[in-house]
Amino acid sequence: MKKLQRLEAISCLSQKDKNWEHKDIFRTLSNEDFWIIAYEKIKGNKGGLTPGSTPETLGGMSLERLHQLKNDVYSEKYKFAAVKRTFIPRPDGRNRPLGLPTANDKIVQEVMRMILEAIYEPVFCNLSFGFRTGRGCHTALEHIEQKFRWVDWVVEGNIQQAYPTIDHEVLVTILEKRIDDPRFIRLIRKLLKCGVLEDDRKIYSDTGVPQGSIVSPILANIYYHELDEYVYKLAHSYLTPPDKITKRKSTEYKALEYKIAKITKKMKDIPESSIEYKHYVKEFKSIRKERLMTNSLKDLVIRIEYARYADDWIIGVAGDQKLALQFKEKVGDFLLNTLKQVIHPVKTKVTNLRNGNVHFLGYDIFLPMNRPISTYKGRGVRTIRRGNPRLRFDVPVARLEQRYVDRKYLKRTNKGIRPISRASYACLEDHVIVAHYRSIWLGIKNYYSGCTNRGRLQYFHYLLHMSCAMTLGHRHRMSCTKILKKHGKNLSIQVPNTEKIVSFPYKTT
């Protein structure tokens, strides 16, 4: 379609020149086909039939209504309604605000999103993974697994109240760098200034984009793209130039290697069952641990890695702790002075990747102290080669336990965590209960499919499996043993009046 070709042309201009200023973008809104495409994209969304501050929904949309909406926007008569604010409970007990735009506003926002995506997607940094087509949490974690295994320190970044504190004027200034169209900028200003409806009271602010709206994710990515560019330039100012990188080993590292070789030689001539051999093994492990903490090269090589997902970001530093602390301070100053935001004082911290866990995108990430050492023999020569360091991605057991304790699936006792019946679900039909637990388990299994220790998943599988059986037992006044005997280990339940069977997967794989 012609209008899609127009978007492709906009995208090509951004690809050819990342500093290109797009003009007359607003004219794109004049074609009615573009609005039909936007409606088709969002009509099947979950919130399509959820009303905002007005009773209208996407149901019963007509061409006449779309035509009128297009004319109102293109003539600049259109006004965004105040976003209805609702709250969603979070695992930590707090409430997360969620904005509900009106049906017409959703369509206009989708049109704006498509245009902004065509302009900015070719410009965005490859190290930004949030809310982008073909990217997500698992691609971000894959990047971290490949690149962060070589770093020593990690700056865990988190912006305090990120979405509500996005400054409107700063955002518009950023947009004007690449969009030279006053009418389109005015449309964005109208969206930002529409206000929030809470308890029948309208609230207006100079900051914030409503969480849950269609256009908010890309506006946030545009805002934090400035952070991506700043970190990129800052990192390159610290990197060791390739011509200055040497492979000469430091004196301290060579001394430790010599000690290890000396002990290894002595161990060859001593029986493994002797006390002396065990003493050498203990000394060998101690020296090897010290070697892991010692810089191997004579000249310290500085390497910087970075990844961002929405407002969460991490910076990996191969160097000393002082450099990591400098990065934390400079990025904090940039956010405060340029983007008018504040880093979280508790969640933003510097962590040693070998001595502590880095929490990012729901995973606990760390680098084991003991790297594997492989032994190879070739032509009578015994060669010892150290294996590559591998990052570990663990399920945050304590956090997940607390989440499901708060939701009444588990209970904390003196002896630890145990599954319990979800009493409020006892009034539901059997197949609904099993389907609910199944969806919870599959969500955990799919998200944490990249974890290193699969036993952690087996543990949560057991807890949810037993909680499901207990809930069914509560409903029928039966013990778990009888429930499992009746429905099998998979808790297979046939949906009434159908041939469909709902079950809870018994195995984690």
Disulfide bonds with the S-S distance in Angstrom:
none
